[in-house]
Amino acid sequence: MHRLLIRADANSQIGHGHLMRCLALAQAWRAHAGPVTFVMASPSSAIANRLHSEGMELVELKAERASPDDLQQTKAAAQRLVPGWIVVDGYDFSSE
């Protein structure tokens, strides 16, 4: 089964829309295709608990959101987990 890696953030400043959209995708993926790992910068404990309660794995980045360290840690997570697909959803991400 192929893993889905999702890179999205949510907080009181940027809202939770990106995360909720990705959670819906993750729920469908888990039901039909395999495991899901969220990679997030500074998730709240409520968000972490929600993802865990849904059976999702969570990698918490130790970098400031949208920083060069964020990119490096996200790449490292992807290389370690070897997902079949990666979804990136947020204001801080571009095609680059």
C-alpha positions in Angstrom: 0.0 0.0 0.0 1.2 3.5 -0.8 1.6 6.1 1.9 0.1 9.6 1.4 2.2 12.4 2.9 0.3 15.7 3.5 2.1 18.9 4.2 -0.3 21.5 5.5 -0.5 23.9 8.5 -3.3 25.3 10.6 -3.4 27.9 13.3 -5.4 30.8 14.5 -3.7 33.2 12.0 -4.1 31.1 8.8 -7.2 29.2 9.8 -8.0 25.5 9.5 -9.4 25.2 6.0 -6.2 23.7 4.5 -6.1 21.1 7.2 -9.8 20.2 7.0 -9.6 19.8 3.2 -6.6 17.6 3.6 -8.2 15.6 6.4 -11.1 14.7 4.2 -8.7 13.5 1.5 -6.7 11.6 4.2 -9.9 9.9 5.5 -10.7 8.7 2.0 -7.1 7.6 1.3 -7.0 5.5 4.5 -10.3 3.9 3.7 -9.2 2.7 0.2 -5.4 3.0 -0.3 -3.2 3.0 2.8 -1.5 5.0 5.5 -1.3 8.7 5.8 1.3 11.0 7.4 0.7 14.7 8.1 3.8 16.9 8.2 3.1 20.1 10.1 4.9 23.1 11.6 3.8 23.7 15.2 0.5 21.8 15.3 -1.6 22.5 18.4 -2.3 19.7 20.7 -5.9 19.7 19.6 -4.9 19.2 16.0 -2.4 16.5 16.9 -5.0 14.7 19.0 -7.6 14.9 16.1 -5.1 13.5 13.6 -4.1 10.7 15.9 -7.8 9.9 16.7 -8.3 9.5 13.0 -5.5 7.0 12.7 -3.1 9.5 11.0 0.6 9.7 11.7 2.1 13.2 12.5 5.6 14.5 11.9 6.0 17.8 13.8 8.6 20.0 12.2 11.0 21.8 14.5 11.3 24.7 12.1 9.5 28.0 11.6 6.7 27.7 9.1 7.8 28.6 5.5 11.5 28.8 6.5 14.4 27.1 4.7 14.6 24.7 7.6 10.9 23.9 7.1 11.7 22.9 3.5 14.7 20.8 4.5 12.8 19.0 7.3 9.8 18.3 5.0 12.1 16.9 2.3 13.8 14.7 5.0 10.4 13.4 6.1 9.5 12.5 2.5 12.8 10.8 1.9 12.4 8.8 5.1 8.8 7.8 4.6 8.9 7.2 0.8 5.3 8.2 0.1 3.5 7.2 -3.1 1.9 10.6 -3.2 2.5 14.0 -1.6 -0.1 16.7 -1.1 0.9 20.2 -0.3 -1.8 22.7 0.7 -1.2 26.2 2.1 -0.5 29.8 1.4 3.3 29.4 1.9 3.8 26.8 -0.9 4.4 27.5 -4.5 5.2 25.2 -7.5 8.9 25.7 -6.8 
